[in-house]
Amino acid sequence: MNASHSISTTIIFFTFTFLLFLPSSKQLSNHNTLVYKTCSTQTFNHQSYYQSLTSLFQLLITQSSQYNFFKTNQAIDDNTFLSGFFQCRNDINKEDCFTCVTSLLPHIISNTLCSDSTSARLQLEGCYVQYQTENFQETSTYESQNKNLFHKICGVPVVEYYVEFKELMDEAFTILENGIVNSDGFYATDYKKVKLMAQCEGDLRSCACSECVGDAVTVAREECGSSVSAEIYLDNCFIRYSYMQKSGNGDDENSDKGANMNNNTKKVVAIIVGGAATLFLGLLFVSLLNSKKDDYE
């Protein structure tokens, strides 16, 4: 079996597997909306890397139907390997986790998001995937990665009662930092008029998780101090908050990022609206992959 046929078979397998997990009558949420991407400038130019990437994602997608976090690696040659993992938000179910991770597959394999990059991080609303090439002798530590700010989104500034807002946010951030300490790496709560959430990478130890969230809170204070909502994404954790303001008619109005944040930073990665549409996309990916094979021969 040649490489092109093997890759095409893999995509078809994922397409039909996806159909099994997706009820046609259920309308998808925004979990599959792209928040940000980071792609390395270093690119690969040999088939072995491409095959390793395909194999890695085959395993990640299979595991996403059962777990919200999974890490693995694939050997490229005797000296290097490709490591990768996915993580879904703890507050979404397994079906949505699977759908979120699966929606990334065609874009990564066909390189429409990070063209031939040897490492990348792709953050969706409901999940994120990261992969990178590493040397077997190399090691990485939390201390060297923790403060790497990948992305931030600051909402609109508060227009009145700024002092009261700052005092409230100081209290809310304290609640968030205390809450993550005794959690399993995920904490979400409502404090007065503020909705808060924090999540750490699945295999991060409790003390390192707490430190990471503390760093994210510091970034939020410094970079989005007057914003009614914010999202801060560090290498090992992320936090988000939104402040409930009063609308003109006296009703509570959620200052969610959908209304107040810069929507230009968000694009729909995949909206699968039924079995027929999904199958069509699967066949399209097969065509893309067959044509891409020529680039490696």
C-alpha positions, 0 to 999 in steps of 0.5 A, a space after each residue: 500500500 503506497 503512502 498516498 493510499 494509506 493517508 487517503 484511507 486514514 482520512 476516510 476512516 476519520 470521516 465515517 468515525 466522525 459521523 458515528 459520534 455526531 447526531 445529525 439533529 444536534 446543532 454544534 456549539 462554538 467549541 470549534 471556533 478558532 481562537 488563535 494559532 502559533 506556527 513555527 517558521 521551520 518547515 519539514 520537507 520529507 515524507 517521514 515527518 508527514 507520515 509521523 504527523 498523520 499517525 500522531 493525529 490518528 491516535 489523538 483523535 481516537 483518544 479524544 472520544 474517551 479523554 479530555 487530555 492525552 499526550 503521545 509521541 511518534 518517532 521520526 528517525 533515530 534522533 528525533 520524535 514528534 510529540 503532541 497532545 490535545 486538551 479539551 475544556 473540562 466543562 464540555 462533554 466527550 462528544 463535543 471534545 471528540 468533535 472539537 479535536 476532529 475538526 482540526 485534523 483536515 486543516 493540520 494534515 492538509 496544512 491549511 492552518 500551519 503550512 508544513 510547520 514542524 511545530 504548532 499550537 492551535 487553540 479552539 474554543 473547546 480544545 487545543 492541540 499542540 505538536 512539536 519535533 524534539 530531540 531524544 536527548 532534549 528535556 523541557 521544564 515548566 520553568 522555561 515554558 510557563 511564562 510564554 504568553 501565546 495569546 491574549 484577548 482584552 474586552 472593551 474597557 469599563 465605562 463607569 464605576 471603574 474603582 468599584 470594578 477594580 475592587 471587584 476584580 481583585 476579589 474575583 482574581 483572589 477567588 480564582 487563584 485560591 480555587 485552582 489550588 485545590 482543584 484537579 487543574 480546572 476551576 470555574 465559578 461565578 463571583 458576584 457579577 464576574 464569571 471566571 474560569 482557569 484550566 491547566 495542562 492536564 499533566 501539570 502538577 498542582 503547585 505548578 498549575 497554581 503558579 501558572 494561573 497566578 502568572 496569567 492573573 498578573 498578565 490580565 491585570 497588567 494587559 487588560 486591567 480595565 477590560 470587562 472581559 479577557 482571555 489569557 493563554 500561557 503555555 501551560 494554562 489559560 484563564 478567562 473572565 467576563 463581567 456582567 454589566 447592567 444594560 440600559 433597560 436594567 437587565 443583566 447583560 453578559 459582557 461575553 467576548 462574543 459581544 464585546 471582544 474583537 471578533 476579528 480574532 475568531 474564525 470558524 475552523 469547521 462547521 459540520 452541519 450533517 452527514 452529507 456535508 461531513 462526507 463531502 469534506 472528507 472526500 475533498 480532503 482526500 483529493 487535497 492529500 493526493 495532490 499534496 503527495 507530489 510535494 514529497 516525491 
